[in-house]
């Protein structure tokens, strides 16, 4: 698809994030398995569920826009995942490994924050007021769905930072 308009770019970015979230959903269980710290493992367990919810929300956004949910290869997230796996594969010390796992997870979360923030700004600029009918929540605007995912990613980053600063980095040192 040729990108000629901001709406085309919005759709492309939506596809990019959809692909990225699906790749992240596959990677999070591996990161959880590598983590030694019980709080870190639990954080990953919770984030796996959030990621699945984010994928469902993106599918709802596609549907509200009258588009089929599909991804486009996101080289950025693939690179972040590969970089994290390479780094983690070089570390034997469990405490240092936890610090590396957190750093890798945060790199991915920061990518997601930028993408969701951009999608929200573009949806507002384009006047996307479409709503999604959710059985439990009633009607929600697509911007609200994207904002919820952005808030979750920011919260995940804050939790990882707090865990790193309060325990993990000290133990790794």
C-alpha positions, -999 to 999 in steps of 0.1 A, spaced: 0 0 0 14 34 -10 12 59 18 -2 91 4 -22 107 32 -20 110 70 -49 85 71 -28 60 51 1 66 75 -22 61 105 -33 28 91 3 17 84 13 26 120 -17 7 133 -6 -23 114 30 -18 127 18 -18 163 -5 -47 157 25 -67 144 47 -55 172 22 -65 199 18 -100 185 56 -104 184 59 -91 220 32 -115 231 54 -144 218 85 -130 235 72 -121 270 69 -157 282 106 -162 272 116 -131 292 95 -143 321 112 -177 320 147 -160 321 139 -138 351 149 -150 385 133 -123 406 98 -134 417 84 -98 414 98 -95 379 83 -129 369 49 -117 382 52 -84 364 58 -103 331 29 -126 339 6 -96 343 20 -79 312 13 -109 291 -24 -105 298 -22 -68 292 -5 -74 258 -33 -98 248 -58 -72 257 -39 -46 237 -40 -69 207 -78 -72 211 -82 -35 214 -62 -30 182 -85 -55 165 -114 -34 177 -99 -2 163 -94 -19 129 -130 -30 129 -143 4 140 -124 19 110 -139 -8 87 -105 -24 81 -93 -59 85 -68 -64 114 -34 -72 99 1 -64 106 31 -51 87 65 -63 96 79 -40 123 117 -41 119 121 -19 150 105 -43 175 122 -73 158 155 -55 163 148 -48 199 137 -83 206 168 -97 189 191 -73 207 176 -83 240 179 -120 233 215 -116 222 223 -97 254 205 -121 277 222 -150 260 256 -137 271 248 -135 309 252 -163 334 248 -144 367 211 -144 376 211 -110 392 228 -94 362 204 -113 340 174 -97 357 189 -62 351 194 -71 314 158 -85 312 144 -53 326 165 -31 303 153 -51 273 117 -50 284 119 -12 289 134 -7 254 104 -25 240 79 -6 262 95 28 252 89 19 215 53 11 223 48 43 241 60 63 211 38 44 187 6 46 208 13 83 215 17 90 177 -14 70 169 -35 90 194 -22 123 180 -29 113 145 -64 99 153 -72 132 170 -59 152 140 -79 130 116 -111 134 137 -115 97 143 -145 96 165 -155 60 157 -166 40 186 -163 3 195 -193 -15 211 -179 -35 239 -202 -58 259 -187 -49 292 -178 -13 286 -205 0 262 -193 23 235 -156 34 236 -139 58 212 -109 43 194 -88 71 209 -98 59 243 -88 23 235 -54 35 222 -50 57 253 -57 27 276 -29 8 259 -5 38 261 -13 42 299 -6 5 304 28 7 287 37 38 307 27 20 339 47 -11 329 78 11 324 73 28 358 70 -6 375 101 -19 358 120 12 368 108 9 404 118 -27 406 152 -21 390 160 9 413 147 -7 445 162 -42 441 175 -56 409 202 -31 400 215 -32 436 216 -70 436 233 -70 402 260 -46 414 
